[in-house]
Amino acid sequence: MISMTQRDLLAAEKQVLAPAARIQYFDIVIESGQGAVLTDLDGKHYLDLLASASATNTGHSHPHIVEAICNQAQKLIQYTPAYFANQPAATLAQRLAYLAPIKGPVRVAWGNSGSDANDAIIKFARAYTQRQYIVSFTGAYHGSTYGSISISSVSLNMSRKIGPLLPGIVKVPYPDISKKPATESLSDFVNRMWQAFKLPFETYLPAEEVAAIIIEPIQGDGGIIKAPNEYLQRLRQFAKDHGIVFAVDEVNQGFGRTGKWWSIQQFGLEPDLMSIGKSIASGLPLSAIIGRAEIMDSLQAPANTYTTAGNPITTAAANATLDVMENEHLVERSQRLGQVAQAFFQKMQQKYDFLGDVRFYDLNGGIDIINPQTKEPNAVATTKLIYRLFELGVLIISLRGYTLRFQPPLVITDEQLQQVFDKFTQALAELAAGKLKLPPNADQIGW
C-alpha cells in the first residue's frame, strides 16, 4: 500500500496530467536517488534496473556532477547558445568530437533531447544529399517529435490518431535475432533479412533518392536486440555504394551502456551521423548530433538552433559526466558486471523453462518471458514478475510486453547487483510455483 501522501499526490496529478505523458507501470512517487538506489515518498528504497530509461548511466545525484551543476548555477544558468558561446559547451563540443567514432573532421550540433537529435539527422541528411527519402527499421524508437516519431515503429500509439506523419519515410524489418527460428542458421537468417531490406529498393524506392538510413545498431526499446554483425556490415556498404548517409542512434545505447563508448563500436564501423542524448548530461535535457564535417556544414543557422540547447548548466553536467565515466572506468565496469549478470540469467534460464531468449551486451540486457508450451511471448507472466520485483524493492519494466529491460546505472556495486540476483531468485521461484498475481492496473501496464 502506498501512503496517503503518495496517493493524494498521484490522485491530484491524475486530474491534470494528459494520458499520453506517462507510460503506466507502478504507483510510485520518486523522492530521491543515490547511485543505483531510489527512494520514494514513503522512504522505501528500490534497486534501480532502469537508470531512468538509460539516461543516468552515472547513477543518481553523483557528487561530482551535482557539484558541477551547483557551481555553474552560481555563475550562469542560461544564455541562449543560439547567439553566444559559453565555456562549458565549447569544452564539451571538443570532448565529444574527440570521442566520436568517426575519422576526419567532425562537427557537433546541440539539441534538448534524443528526439530532436534524430530530427536533426533527417535535416542534415536531406540537406547534404539533396534527396528526400529516409529509411528506418521496425522496432525502432527514435523519439516523439514529429520527425523522430515518423521514423519510429515500436508502438502503435506513436502513430495512432496523429497522422499524416512526415512524408518520405520507408521502414524495413529490423533483423531481430530473437525471432530467428531455431532451425535456421544465422547465415540464412541474415540472407533472408537482407532480401527483405533490398525489396523496396528493387520495386519502388530508387536508391539514388534516399538521403539516409538510420538504425539503432542495438535496439533499446525494441527489446535490447543487437543486429547481426554481417547484416550491419552489408548495410554500411550499401549506404556507401549508393551515396546514402549512414546514421546511427546512440541515444539509448551510448555512453558505455554496451561496454563500449558507442554501440556502433561493437561492429567496427564508422557512421556518417550519430545522435546522442539521455546519459550525455546524466539525465539533464541535452542531446547532440555529431557527424562528418562535410555533412554538418550543409546547413546554416537557424536550421538547427534551439533557445536552451547546449546551455551552461546541461553542458557543465555533461562535462562532469564524462569525467565520471573516465575516472571511474564505467565503460570497463559495464563489461565486467554485464558478464556477471549474463551468467546469472543464463543459469536461471536452465532452471526455468519460461525464461526464453537471454540477450546481454554487457550491462544491457533483454530477458524474454515465454509460455513454455508454445514458446510464445507471455505478457501476463512478465507483468506478474515485474510487479513482484517492485514489491521486493527492485524497479524494472518490460519492453514489447514480455522482455525484461535490464539497464541499471553503471555505478551499481557488486553487492547491490547480488541483492538484485537474490530478489530475482525469489520472484522467479514464486512465478514458477504459481504464487504471483496480476496488479490492479495490469490492463494499463506498459506500452
C-alpha positions, 0 to 999 in steps of 0.5 A, a space after each residue: 500500500 502506498 501512503 496517503 501522501 503518495 496517493 493524494 499526490 498521484 490522485 491530484 496529478 491524475 486530474 491534470 496530467 494528459 494520458 499520453 505523458 506517462 507510460 503506466 507501470 507502478 504507483 510510485 512517487 520518486 523522492 530521491 536517488 543515490 547511485 543505483 538506489 531510489 527512494 520514494 515518498 514513503 522512504 522505501 528504497 528500490 534497486 534501480 534496473 532502469 537508470 531512468 530509461 538509460 539516461 543516468 548511466 552515472 547513477 543518481 545525484 553523483 557528487 561530482 556532477 551535482 557539484 558541477 551543476 551547483 557551481 555553474 548555477 552560481 555563475 550562469 544558468 542560461 544564455 541562449 547558445 543560439 547567439 553566444 558561446 559559453 565555456 562549458 559547451 565549447 569544452 564539451 563540443 571538443 570532448 565529444 568530437 574527440 570521442 566520436 567514432 568517426 575519422 576526419 573532421 567532425 562537427 557537433 550540433 546541440 539539441 534538448 533531447 534524443 528526439 530532436 537529435 534524430 530530427 536533426 539527422 533527417 535535416 542534415 541528411 536531406 540537406 547534404 544529399 539533396 534527396 528526400 527519402 529516409 529509411 528506418 527499421 521496425 522496432 525502432 524508437 527514435 523519439 516523439 517529435 514529429 520527425 523522430 516519431 515518423 521514423 519510429 515503429 515500436 508502438 502503435 500509439 506513436 502513430 495512432 490518431 496523429 497522422 499524416 506523419 512526415 512524408 518520405 519515410 520507408 521502414 524495413 524489418 529490423 533483423 531481430 535475432 530473437 525471432 530467428 527460428 531455431 532451425 535456421 542458421 544465422 547465415 540464412 537468417 541474415 540472407 533472408 533479412 537482407 532480401 527483405 531490406 533490398 525489396 523496396 529498393 528493387 520495386 519502388 524506392 530508387 536508391 539514388 533518392 534516399 538521403 539516409 538510413 538510420 538504425 539503432 545498431 542495438 535496439 533499446 526499446 525494441 527489446 535490447 536486440 543487437 543486429 547481426 554483425 554481417 547484416 550491419 556490415 552489408 548495410 554500411 556498404 550499401 549506404 556507401 555504394 549508393 551515396 546514402 548517409 549512414 546514421 546511427 542512434 546512440 541515444 539509448 545505447 551510448 555512453 558505455 551502456 554496451 561496454 563500449 563508448 558507442 554501440 556502433 563500436 561493437 561492429 567496427 564501423 564508422 557512421 556518417 551521423 550519430 545522435 546522442 542524448 539521455 546519459 550525455 548530461 546524466 539525465 539533464 535535457 541535452 542531446 547532440 548530433 555529431 557527424 562528418 564535417 562535410 555533412 554538418 556544414 550543409 546547413 546554416 543557422 537557424 536550421 538547427 538552433 534551439 533557445 536552451 540547447 547546449 546551455 551552461 548548466 546541461 553542458 557543465 553536467 555533461 562535462 562532469 559526466 564524462 569525467 565520471 565515466 573516465 575516472 571511474 572506468 564505467 565503460 570497463 565496469 559495464 563489461 565486467 558486471 554485464 558478464 556477471 549478470 549474463 551468467 546469472 540469467 543464463 543459469 536461471 534460464 536452465 532452471 526455468 523453462 519460461 525464461 526464453 531468449 537471454 540477450 546481454 551486451 554487457 550491462 544491457 540486457 533483454 530477458 524474454 518471458 515465454 509460455 513454455 508450451 508454445 514458446 510464445 511471448 507471455 505478457 501476463 507472466 512478465 507483468 506478474 514478475 515485474 510487479 513482484 520485483 517492485 514489491 521486493 524493492 527492485 524497479 524494472 519494466 518490460 519492453 514489447 510486453 514480455 522482455 525484461 529491460 535490464 539497464 541499471 546505472 553503471 555505478 551499481 556495486 557488486 553487492 547491490 547487483 547480488 541483492 538484485 540476483 537474490 530478489 530475482 531468485 525469489 520472484 522467479 521461484 514464486 512465478 514458477 510455483 504459481 504464487 504471483 498475481 496480476 496488479 490492479 492496473 495490469 490492463 494499463 501496464 506498459 506500452 
